């Protein structure tokens, strides 16, 4: 059977049953191909290990399944298909307990998964949570870290946006179908398209047309955690779905990081409980980058070197600093850039070990 024929039956089973990797393996063990399994009788399907109600529903549903119509819809929406075992199936995802046997995607699978970080948090975020994303997540894409999240309103959206604004690759994992009409939330359809256009990735294990029912999101969260070397929880209440992502990450032996919050603020009760359970506490962006081995550990940074700057703003900041010390407010007065742009470049230069903050946002060449 060629690859396209193989995809046909992966898609068919994905549409007609809850198609887990375990069920896929059972069917292959019994029938050797999904094509044979698709046309099998109920007795053989039961012998393959499918439950009676699953077999009954499948037998009924396959009678009306239209291969041509289904694939025409997938093609019209410019959606690609990745199967478990394909060479471009992400290795990190393949190694989790229950990887999806098939997922649909738009965008590029050319992602450096070894430098992938999932960033999750509350839909109703606080100013503190927003500041964390603005100051931390904005830096990470600039040093090659791919940001993974769930396209939800709130911290997810902010994380995707900060990655895009800083020329990074970001990956959105959906709890709905990937076709345009199914993307959830609707308000983020434009964001999803921007991610695709800027060499990012939007994916879903759910068939086209799948509505965003609550049952889908815990399943979606295992993929977010599974694609990531580590998960960063920005802010989470006691019942936040972000904690489900964190649990999946811990169950898979992946790292979980979070930020401490006030013991009186319910928005951070989840964070504080994660810390009690052993999650890594993040105070500075360097701590995330040390995990990815992007920079030398503190104390082992290189001595002074001539650093010319990788863009216009870096060059201008370094030109102003020279042998002097300058406060961020002075830089704002001199340079025709806003505070977000200048804060971001200062953070990047500090992480690179080129400048240091000697206190109170006063910077000098390292």
Secondary structure, 3 states (H helix, E strand, C coil): CCHHHHHHHHHHHHHHCCCCHHHHHHHHHHHCCHHHHHCCCHHHHHHCCCCHHHHHHHHHHHCCCCHHHHHHHHHHCCCEEEECCCCCCCHHHHCCCCCCCEEEEEECCCCCHHHEEEEECCCCCCHHHHHHHHHHHHHHHHHCCEEEECCCCCHHHHHHHHHHHCCCCEEEECCCCCCCCCCCCHHHHHHHHHHHHCCCEEEECCCCCCCCCHHHHHHHHHHHHHCCCEEEECCCCCCCCHHHHHHHHHHCCCEEEECCCCCCCHHHHHHHHHHHCCCEECCCHHHHHHHCCCCCCCCCCCCCCCCCCCCHHHHHHHHHHCCCCEEHHHHHHHCCCCHHHHHHHHHHHHHCCCEEEEECCEEEEC
